[in-house]
């Protein structure tokens, strides 16, 4: 997985948050691999749907963590040049909802 964060992104400023996001995404990647294997192995639809739900939740949590980190950055230093605007944060948040 390549690191697509650019300087100025809040996660670059918060290595702990960045590590949490990466861990959640890696967990989702593993769960998605399990879904693919389950489908290939003709697993019961219940098992496939449960794994898909786990992948979806892991991705949602990663997304919300990214947004909450940006929000914290915005509240901490609202006048910084690289801070995401509240309107953009709201739009990003709603895109995950």
C-alpha positions as CSV (number, residue, x, y, z in Angstrom):
1,X,0.0,0.0,0.0
2,X,1.5,3.3,-1.0
3,X,1.3,6.4,1.2
4,X,-0.8,9.0,-0.6
5,X,-0.8,11.5,2.1
6,X,0.7,14.9,1.1
7,X,2.4,17.4,3.4
8,X,-0.3,19.5,5.0
9,X,-2.7,16.6,5.5
10,X,-3.6,16.4,9.2
11,X,-2.5,12.8,9.4
12,X,1.0,13.8,8.6
13,X,0.9,16.1,11.7
14,X,-0.4,13.3,13.9
15,X,1.7,10.1,13.4
16,X,-0.4,8.2,16.0
17,X,-3.6,8.9,14.0
18,X,-1.9,8.0,10.8
19,X,-0.8,4.6,12.3
20,X,-4.4,4.0,13.5
21,X,-5.8,4.7,10.0
22,X,-3.2,2.5,8.3
23,X,-4.0,-0.4,10.8
24,X,-7.7,-0.1,10.2
25,X,-7.1,-0.1,6.4
26,X,-4.9,-3.2,6.7
27,X,-7.5,-4.9,8.7
28,X,-10.1,-4.1,6.1
29,X,-7.7,-5.4,3.4
30,X,-7.4,-8.7,5.2
31,X,-11.2,-8.9,5.7
32,X,-11.7,-8.2,2.0
33,X,-9.3,-11.0,1.1
34,X,-11.4,-13.2,3.3
35,X,-14.6,-12.2,1.4
36,X,-13.0,-12.9,-1.9
37,X,-11.9,-16.3,-0.7
38,X,-15.4,-17.0,0.7
39,X,-17.0,-16.2,-2.6
40,X,-14.5,-18.3,-4.6
41,X,-15.1,-21.2,-2.2
42,X,-18.9,-20.9,-2.5
43,X,-19.3,-20.0,1.2
44,X,-22.8,-19.5,2.6
45,X,-24.2,-16.1,1.8
46,X,-24.5,-15.4,5.5
47,X,-20.7,-15.7,5.9
48,X,-20.0,-13.5,2.9
49,X,-22.4,-10.8,4.1
50,X,-20.9,-10.9,7.6
51,X,-17.4,-10.4,6.2
52,X,-18.6,-7.6,3.9
53,X,-20.2,-5.9,6.8
54,X,-16.8,-6.1,8.7
55,X,-15.0,-4.6,5.7
56,X,-17.5,-1.8,5.4
57,X,-17.3,-1.0,9.1
58,X,-13.5,-1.0,9.1
59,X,-13.4,1.4,6.1
60,X,-16.0,3.7,7.7
61,X,-14.0,3.8,10.9
62,X,-10.8,4.7,9.0
63,X,-12.7,7.4,7.1
64,X,-14.2,8.9,10.3
65,X,-10.8,8.8,11.9
66,X,-9.3,10.8,9.0
67,X,-12.1,13.4,9.3
68,X,-11.9,13.6,13.1
69,X,-8.1,14.2,12.9
70,X,-8.7,16.9,10.3
71,X,-11.4,18.5,12.5
72,X,-9.0,18.4,15.6
73,X,-6.3,20.1,13.4
74,X,-8.9,22.7,12.3
75,X,-9.9,23.4,15.9
76,X,-6.3,23.5,17.2
77,X,-5.0,25.9,14.5
78,X,-7.9,27.3,12.5
79,X,-5.7,30.0,10.8
80,X,-3.2,27.5,9.4
81,X,-2.8,27.6,5.6
82,X,-3.2,23.8,5.1
83,X,-6.3,23.3,7.4
84,X,-9.4,21.9,5.7
85,X,-12.3,24.3,5.9
86,X,-15.3,23.4,8.1
87,X,-17.5,23.3,5.0
88,X,-15.2,20.8,3.3
89,X,-15.0,18.7,6.5
90,X,-18.8,18.6,6.6
91,X,-19.0,17.5,3.0
92,X,-16.4,14.8,3.6
93,X,-18.2,13.6,6.7
94,X,-21.6,13.4,4.9
95,X,-20.0,11.5,2.1
96,X,-19.3,8.7,4.6
97,X,-22.7,8.8,6.2
